[in-house]
């Protein structure tokens, strides 16, 4: 089971409220499946649709759920025969959750506290936690209780946020965990490896952990340091594969947000959190989560470096991107209008996130209805088709196609920003109880606009590719 789970590997980004341009908290992640296709949906789960008991079709984890769940958004799989995998969402109390970032516990800890095959895992976490918590801190506590009680079947990192706080929660072994509050003025990059470093056991405002974490490490002589308690070093891995698959993604994120700092792409000592040289926007996060080492010798689409260097490190934007979410809780707005679930689908080098006001009761048809067969009437499949056509053009450095993709992405982000600005100017004229239905209409309108833009891009790419087919021949003068 663990081998199969490890095929899913994502990249997460977190930013505190004093690290962003407008004071928003933001948690974001690429959901990267084990293969190129894992069709996704975007839905709203209303309280009447929430089960009273969760029964996993993935690993038979079962849990009776509390009464009175909150409404929430989520991005489940289109095919739920092997689990739901809710992945990302915001509830009506403006608590956001992104689950999960696949991580790896070292073999010593796995031997002492083995994973639990039918314990709680990524597949279930969002559905059994998000509808029942009223703050990010409550999210950490509820998930921690579930991991301690039932055990977990995998090692994961989970992000929580509300209007004030951003937390990152990591599991190690079957029953142990720790969570750190990201400093308000800082950001963090999480790339499939344990991130949390020194834990201050006397600072409950910024750290939470399983009750016996410190004692367990002491009893089994797990801490090799002469002082301190470095969670990453005690429980995480640092194997050769990390230096090619994981740490370069941290390096590129910190290079982007702290260009003044010179670091080794393969260094495991890069800090988990940093204060950026400037304030961070939604567009910055979208760029980072679609990046592939642009401007370096490691860009697989690049012209510099060597054939080896261009394939040396695992990029962030890649063929296995399925959806990318940026969960934004904004200040200076009433709670009923503060939360935006930005969502991109497909391969992130070629798409742009769409803003959805999370206080809604439904989602557009082409986002919530994702068939298992390719169709341009599904936003997921539409974006996957664009990627299939665009990728060879990028490899060929075809300027016309690259400009078309760039302009389409700019159009998407610009129109998303325009839609949010227009709604911000108008929402105060809408009665509070009518906001969810009004948000449905706003969301539908922007989804339609950006869908048509993506269809236009698909058409442009088809026209360009039609001139580059291998079986071709110039017309003779007499034809």
Phi, psi and omega per residue, in radians:
X1 nan -0.797 -3.081
X2 -1.089 -0.618 3.125
X3 -1.083 -0.748 3.136
X4 -1.149 -0.704 -3.113
X5 -1.116 -0.610 -3.063
X6 -1.173 -0.223 3.122
X7 -1.213 -0.363 3.111
X8 -1.583 2.063 -3.066
X9 -2.511 2.200 -2.958
X10 -2.091 3.114 3.013
X11 -2.273 2.244 -3.106
X12 -2.032 2.689 3.114
X13 -2.463 2.343 -3.122
X14 -2.273 2.491 3.122
X15 -2.482 2.289 3.092
X16 -1.338 2.948 -2.975
X17 -1.194 -0.423 3.102
X18 -1.637 0.057 3.102
X19 -1.720 -0.110 -3.025
X20 -1.945 2.781 -3.027
X21 -1.137 -0.524 -3.058
X22 -2.045 0.163 3.132
X23 1.447 0.154 3.076
X24 -1.264 2.629 2.797
X25 -1.552 2.509 3.136
X26 -2.486 2.271 2.950
X27 -2.146 2.442 -2.994
X28 -2.582 2.736 3.141
X29 -2.873 2.519 2.842
X30 -1.470 2.308 2.951
X31 -1.673 1.953 -3.086
X32 -1.970 2.011 -3.101
X33 -1.428 3.064 3.132
X34 -1.220 -0.374 3.113
X35 -2.297 -3.096 -3.069
X36 -1.237 -0.404 -3.082
X37 -2.199 2.163 2.968
X38 -2.645 1.466 -2.951
X39 -0.968 2.393 -3.072
X40 -2.062 2.750 3.050
X41 -2.183 2.832 3.009
X42 -2.218 2.070 -3.017
X43 -2.391 2.892 2.943
X44 -1.930 2.275 3.068
X45 -1.770 1.879 3.096
X46 -1.419 2.704 -3.054
X47 -0.906 -0.647 -3.122
X48 -1.150 -0.367 -3.107
X49 -1.628 -0.127 -3.125
X50 -1.386 2.274 -3.122
X51 -1.232 2.774 3.060
X52 -1.488 -0.355 3.058
X53 -2.414 2.352 3.103
X54 -1.681 2.209 3.083
X55 -2.190 1.981 -3.073
X56 -1.337 2.295 2.999
X57 -1.511 0.019 3.140
X58 -1.592 -0.888 -3.082
X59 -2.446 0.262 3.079
X60 1.211 0.274 2.994
X61 -1.062 2.347 -3.115
X62 -2.241 2.482 3.130
X63 -2.715 2.176 2.993
X64 -1.279 2.340 -3.002
X65 -1.821 2.632 3.127
X66 -1.124 2.816 3.048
X67 -1.348 2.912 3.046
X68 1.016 1.010 3.072
X69 -1.236 2.717 3.030
X70 -1.474 2.742 2.994
X71 -1.275 2.583 -3.130
X72 -2.736 2.737 3.010
X73 -1.571 2.741 3.038
X74 -2.806 2.860 -3.116
X75 -2.187 1.315 -3.094
X76 -1.388 2.993 3.031
X77 -1.214 2.621 3.039
X78 -1.232 -0.631 3.097
X79 -1.812 1.908 -3.064
X80 -1.750 0.258 -3.130
X81 -1.146 -0.416 3.112
X82 -2.017 0.569 3.085
X83 2.025 2.809 -3.073
X84 -1.488 -0.854 3.112
X85 0.983 1.127 -3.097
X86 -1.103 -0.618 2.869
X87 1.262 -0.937 -3.047
X88 -2.642 2.548 3.097
X89 -3.126 2.921 3.079
X90 -2.315 2.311 3.118
X91 -1.675 3.096 -3.025
X92 -1.276 -0.143 2.983
X93 -1.675 0.246 3.102
X94 1.046 0.689 2.925
X95 -1.741 2.237 3.124
X96 -1.880 2.593 -3.138
X97 -2.512 2.339 3.046
X98 -2.178 2.047 -3.071
X99 -2.478 2.075 0.213
X100 -2.580 2.981 2.971
X101 -1.728 1.943 3.130
X102 -1.065 2.275 3.135
X103 -2.295 -3.133 -3.019
X104 -2.394 2.172 3.066
X105 -1.595 2.559 -3.121
X106 -1.247 2.832 -2.997
X107 -1.159 -0.536 3.119
X108 -1.079 -0.856 -3.131
X109 -1.165 -0.675 3.125
X110 -1.116 -0.551 3.086
X111 -1.274 -0.612 -3.105
X112 -1.442 -0.548 -3.139
X113 -2.389 1.367 -3.013
X114 -1.098 2.677 3.018
X115 -1.100 2.695 -3.089
X116 -1.903 1.928 -3.012
X117 -0.948 -0.652 3.130
X118 -1.836 0.423 3.078
X119 -1.422 3.101 3.139
X120 -1.171 2.440 3.124
X121 -2.424 -3.096 3.141
X122 -0.881 -0.720 -3.067
X123 -0.964 -0.579 -3.019
X124 -1.854 -0.352 -2.858
X125 -0.992 -0.865 -3.072
X126 -1.074 -0.745 -3.046
X127 -1.185 -0.560 -3.074
X128 -1.712 -0.033 3.139
X129 -2.026 -0.954 -2.945
X130 -1.002 -0.710 -3.096
X131 -1.236 -0.081 -2.980
X132 -2.113 0.201 -3.095
X133 -2.171 2.617 -3.028
X134 -2.048 0.079 3.046
X135 -2.777 2.852 3.087
X136 -1.078 -0.694 -3.136
X137 -1.085 -0.690 3.076
X138 -1.129 -0.616 3.092
X139 -1.064 -0.768 3.096
X140 -1.052 -0.800 -3.086
X141 -1.137 -0.767 -3.123
X142 -1.131 -0.820 -3.138
X143 -1.119 -0.688 3.107
X144 -1.058 -0.730 3.103
X145 -1.090 -0.704 -3.122
X146 -1.193 -0.727 3.115
X147 -1.115 -0.758 3.139
X148 -1.108 -0.753 -3.052
X149 -1.321 -0.816 -3.007
X150 -1.800 -0.245 -3.023
X151 1.331 2.907 3.116
X152 -2.182 2.645 -3.093
X153 -1.601 0.053 -3.051
X154 -2.824 2.946 3.078
X155 -1.761 2.232 -3.011
X156 -2.523 2.793 2.950
X157 -2.065 2.363 -3.062
X158 -2.270 2.360 -3.137
X159 -1.845 2.431 3.042
X160 -2.252 2.572 3.024
X161 -2.655 2.755 2.917
X162 -2.439 -2.854 -3.066
X163 -1.160 -0.382 -3.039
X164 -1.958 -0.595 -2.965
X165 -2.226 2.632 3.006
X166 -2.205 2.240 -3.123
X167 -2.178 2.558 3.011
X168 -2.135 2.184 -3.004
X169 -1.977 2.267 3.136
X170 -2.250 2.356 3.061
X171 -1.701 2.542 3.049
X172 -2.407 2.255 -3.056
X173 1.188 -2.895 -3.056
X174 -1.384 -0.523 -2.974
X175 -2.340 0.117 -3.044
X176 -2.000 2.666 -3.044
X177 -2.825 2.851 2.991
X178 -2.594 2.721 3.111
X179 -2.435 2.465 3.119
X180 -2.144 2.364 2.991
X181 -1.365 2.129 3.099
X182 -1.157 2.216 3.125
X183 -0.919 2.508 -3.052
X184 -0.989 -0.540 -3.078
X185 -1.704 0.249 -2.999
X186 -2.156 2.916 3.022
X187 -2.209 2.875 3.084
X188 -2.476 2.548 3.026
X189 -2.029 2.280 -3.137
X190 -2.145 2.029 -3.022
X191 -2.161 1.009 3.095
X192 1.195 0.565 3.010
X193 -2.643 2.658 -3.125
X194 -0.998 2.312 -3.026
X195 -1.941 -0.699 -3.031
X196 -1.031 2.369 -3.102
X197 -1.875 -2.059 -3.036
X198 -1.178 2.213 3.086
X199 -1.763 2.267 3.043
X200 -1.732 1.841 -3.083
X201 -1.259 -0.101 3.093
X202 -1.843 0.305 -3.100
X203 -2.258 1.306 -3.100
X204 -1.172 -0.264 3.092
X205 -1.230 -0.431 -3.046
X206 -2.132 -0.147 3.129
X207 -2.424 2.419 2.949
X208 -2.317 2.750 -3.029
X209 -2.913 2.844 3.079
X210 -1.098 2.551 -2.908
X211 -0.981 -0.637 -3.052
X212 -1.840 0.340 -3.025
X213 -0.986 -0.904 -3.093
X214 -1.143 -0.770 -3.108
X215 -1.159 -0.666 3.119
X216 -1.082 -0.786 3.136
X217 -1.114 -0.680 3.140
X218 -1.197 -0.765 -3.093
X219 -1.092 -0.569 -3.089
X220 -1.824 0.179 3.055
X221 0.955 0.851 -3.074
X222 -1.545 -0.390 -3.060
X223 -1.559 1.929 -3.117
X224 -1.521 -0.141 -3.129
X225 -1.360 2.600 3.103
X226 -1.298 -0.376 3.099
X227 -2.652 2.790 3.108
X228 1.443 3.099 -3.139
X229 -2.466 1.533 -3.109
X230 -1.553 1.774 -3.056
X231 -0.985 -0.745 3.137
X232 -1.041 -0.843 -3.076
X233 -1.249 -0.582 -3.085
X234 -1.298 -0.742 -2.977
X235 -1.984 -0.340 -3.055
X236 -1.486 -3.132 3.093
X237 -1.867 2.720 2.945
X238 -2.542 1.370 -3.117
X239 -1.856 2.953 -3.052
X240 -1.015 -0.663 -3.120
X241 -1.043 -0.562 3.123
X242 -1.005 -0.639 -3.026
X243 -1.261 -0.256 3.103
X244 -1.935 -0.527 -3.035
X245 -1.686 -0.625 -2.959
X246 -1.976 -1.062 -2.975
X247 -1.043 -0.539 3.103
X248 -1.081 -0.445 3.104
X249 -1.232 -0.656 3.031
X250 -1.095 -0.807 -3.135
X251 -0.974 -0.799 -3.075
X252 -1.216 -0.666 3.072
X253 -1.088 -0.770 3.140
X254 -1.278 -0.490 3.027
X255 -1.159 -0.648 -3.121
X256 -1.235 -0.747 -3.047
X257 -1.689 -0.241 3.033
X258 -2.373 1.167 -3.065
X259 -1.122 -0.265 -3.128
X260 -1.344 -0.182 -3.076
X261 -1.787 2.248 3.131
X262 -1.728 2.145 -3.104
X263 -2.404 2.818 3.081
X264 -1.481 2.234 3.137
X265 -1.009 -0.353 -3.081
X266 -1.860 0.186 -3.086
X267 -1.336 2.244 3.085
X268 -1.484 -0.083 -3.079
X269 -1.644 0.065 3.080
X270 -1.047 2.418 -3.076
X271 -1.185 2.626 3.117
X272 -1.185 -0.713 3.129
X273 -2.100 2.599 3.053
X274 -2.476 2.746 2.969
X275 -1.631 2.080 -3.065
X276 -1.207 2.733 3.117
X277 -1.208 -0.328 3.122
X278 -2.561 3.006 3.127
X279 -1.365 2.662 -2.933
X280 -1.886 2.425 -3.140
X281 -1.994 2.969 3.021
X282 -0.997 -0.762 -3.127
X283 -1.068 -0.664 3.100
X284 -1.059 -0.783 -3.106
X285 -1.170 -0.725 3.103
X286 -1.068 -0.713 3.113
X287 -1.112 -0.815 -3.127
X288 -1.036 -0.794 -3.080
X289 -1.304 -0.093 3.030
X290 -1.917 0.100 -2.969
X291 -1.388 2.732 3.116
X292 -2.489 0.785 3.105
X293 1.151 0.629 3.076
X294 -0.964 2.484 3.107
X295 1.410 0.141 3.105
X296 -2.251 3.018 3.102
X297 -1.328 -0.001 -3.068
X298 -1.791 0.076 -3.115
X299 -1.285 2.036 -3.131
X300 -1.105 -0.351 3.055
X301 -1.680 0.028 -2.977
X302 -1.398 3.040 3.109
X303 -1.954 -0.213 -3.122
X304 -1.633 3.072 3.137
X305 1.271 -2.684 -3.122
X306 -2.180 2.982 3.079
X307 -1.025 -0.632 3.125
X308 -1.230 -0.800 -3.089
X309 -1.128 -0.573 -3.119
X310 -1.256 -0.228 3.084
X311 -2.045 0.211 -2.998
X312 -1.271 -0.730 -3.003
X313 -2.028 2.574 3.109
X314 -1.238 2.089 -3.128
X315 -1.326 2.962 3.125
X316 -1.512 -0.945 2.980
X317 -1.388 2.144 -3.029
X318 -2.745 3.045 -3.055
X319 -1.072 -0.455 -3.083
X320 -1.513 0.047 3.005
X321 -1.049 2.271 3.094
X322 -1.953 -0.806 3.022
X323 -2.626 2.673 3.068
X324 -2.258 2.244 3.137
X325 -2.123 2.506 2.987
X326 -2.180 1.944 -3.053
X327 -1.736 1.904 -2.963
X328 -1.987 2.169 3.023
X329 -1.950 1.972 -2.960
X330 -1.659 2.557 3.027
X331 -1.462 3.011 2.995
X332 1.138 0.341 3.012
X333 -2.325 2.611 3.014
X334 -0.997 2.657 -3.085
X335 -0.970 -0.538 -3.073
X336 -1.262 -0.136 -3.099
X337 -2.334 0.253 -2.976
X338 -1.608 -0.422 -2.949
X339 -1.749 2.302 3.090
X340 -2.224 2.219 3.072
X341 -1.760 1.639 3.077
X342 -1.326 2.346 -3.049
X343 -2.460 2.211 2.961
X344 -2.029 2.637 3.094
X345 -2.277 2.647 -3.111
X346 1.666 -2.607 -3.076
X347 -1.702 2.203 -2.848
X348 -1.297 -0.279 3.045
X349 -1.111 -0.360 -2.957
X350 -2.095 0.177 -3.065
X351 -2.267 -3.139 3.061
X352 -2.464 2.515 -3.134
X353 -1.276 2.505 3.131
X354 -1.782 2.277 3.135
X355 -1.465 2.201 3.057
X356 -2.097 2.162 3.016
X357 -1.153 2.169 -2.987
X358 -1.289 -0.357 3.104
X359 -1.426 1.217 -3.119
X360 -2.350 2.928 -3.133
X361 -2.009 -0.057 -3.115
X362 -2.742 2.933 3.090
X363 -2.239 2.772 -3.129
X364 -1.018 2.579 -3.019
X365 -1.005 -0.697 -3.072
X366 -1.351 -0.072 3.012
X367 -1.729 -0.664 -3.078
X368 -1.523 -0.398 3.140
X369 -1.858 1.737 -3.137
X370 -2.046 1.807 3.114
X371 -1.254 2.946 -3.129
X372 -1.545 0.045 3.124
X373 -2.058 2.473 -3.071
X374 -1.019 2.325 3.066
X375 -2.739 2.505 3.100
X376 -1.312 -0.130 3.120
X377 -1.484 -0.009 3.043
X378 -1.904 2.276 -3.117
X379 -1.093 -0.673 3.113
X380 -1.051 -0.928 -3.076
X381 -1.185 -0.609 3.100
X382 -1.020 -0.786 -3.137
X383 -1.242 -0.593 3.063
X384 -1.134 -0.687 3.088
X385 -1.098 -0.749 3.084
X386 -0.991 -0.783 -3.120
X387 -1.103 -0.722 -3.126
X388 -1.071 -0.657 3.137
X389 -1.394 -0.638 -3.048
X390 -1.320 -0.620 -3.042
X391 -0.949 -0.842 3.127
X392 -1.111 -0.557 3.088
X393 -1.119 -0.719 3.127
X394 -1.143 -0.697 3.106
X395 -1.119 -0.549 3.121
X396 -1.507 -0.085 -3.063
X397 0.991 0.751 3.121
X398 -1.347 1.920 -3.004
X399 -1.115 -0.709 -3.112
X400 -1.046 -0.803 -3.133
X401 -1.198 -0.708 -3.124
X402 -1.137 -0.671 3.074
X403 -1.160 -0.706 3.132
X404 -1.060 -0.761 3.117
X405 -1.150 -0.784 -3.135
X406 -1.047 -0.780 -3.137
X407 -1.148 -0.668 3.124
X408 -1.116 -0.743 3.127
X409 -1.151 -0.714 3.097
X410 -1.093 -0.741 3.114
X411 -1.054 -0.775 -3.131
X412 -1.057 -0.853 -3.141
X413 -1.157 -0.705 -3.139
X414 -1.121 -0.743 3.131
X415 -1.239 -0.557 3.029
X416 -1.113 -0.786 3.096
X417 -1.074 -0.728 3.140
X418 -1.108 -0.711 -3.140
X419 -1.133 -0.713 3.117
X420 -1.142 -0.773 3.141
X421 -1.084 -0.736 3.129
X422 -1.128 -0.740 3.122
X423 -1.154 -0.660 3.115
X424 -1.100 -0.565 -3.139
X425 -1.345 -0.406 -2.997
X426 -1.828 -0.426 -2.939
X427 -1.049 -0.505 -3.100
X428 -1.146 -0.278 3.102
X429 -1.563 -0.033 -3.100
X430 -1.799 2.302 3.109
X431 -1.054 2.511 -3.051
X432 -0.949 -0.746 -3.088
X433 -1.255 -0.267 -3.139
X434 -1.709 -0.057 -3.095
X435 -1.055 -0.762 -3.130
X436 -0.993 -0.785 3.136
X437 -1.183 -0.673 3.093
X438 -1.128 -0.699 3.074
X439 -1.082 -0.635 3.059
X440 -0.964 -0.784 -3.108
X441 -1.184 -0.739 3.101
X442 -1.072 -0.810 -3.139
X443 -1.075 -0.713 3.136
X444 -1.090 -0.734 -3.095
X445 -1.140 -0.824 -3.116
X446 -1.217 -0.604 3.096
X447 -1.097 -0.728 3.116
X448 -1.111 -0.762 -3.131
X449 -1.055 -0.835 -3.083
X450 -1.295 -0.557 3.049
X451 -1.052 -0.779 3.133
X452 -1.131 -0.626 3.084
X453 -1.087 -0.753 3.134
X454 -1.169 -0.643 3.083
X455 -1.122 -0.658 3.067
X456 -1.083 -0.738 3.119
X457 -1.113 -0.750 3.098
X458 -0.991 -0.764 -3.140
X459 -1.092 -0.758 3.116
X460 -1.067 -0.723 -3.121
X461 -1.197 -0.634 3.079
X462 -1.094 -0.769 3.127
X463 -1.066 -0.739 -3.141
X464 -1.194 -0.725 -3.114
X465 -1.222 -0.506 3.138
X466 -1.066 -0.460 3.137
X467 -1.510 -0.034 -3.038
X468 -2.096 0.256 3.115
X469 -1.181 2.587 -3.081
X470 -1.161 -0.859 3.116
X471 -1.343 1.580 -3.118
X472 -2.453 2.796 3.139
X473 -2.804 2.331 -3.135
X474 -1.186 2.461 3.090
X475 -1.129 2.429 3.016
X476 -1.321 2.837 -3.094
X477 -1.097 -0.384 -3.105
X478 -1.614 -0.008 -3.107
X479 -1.775 nan nan
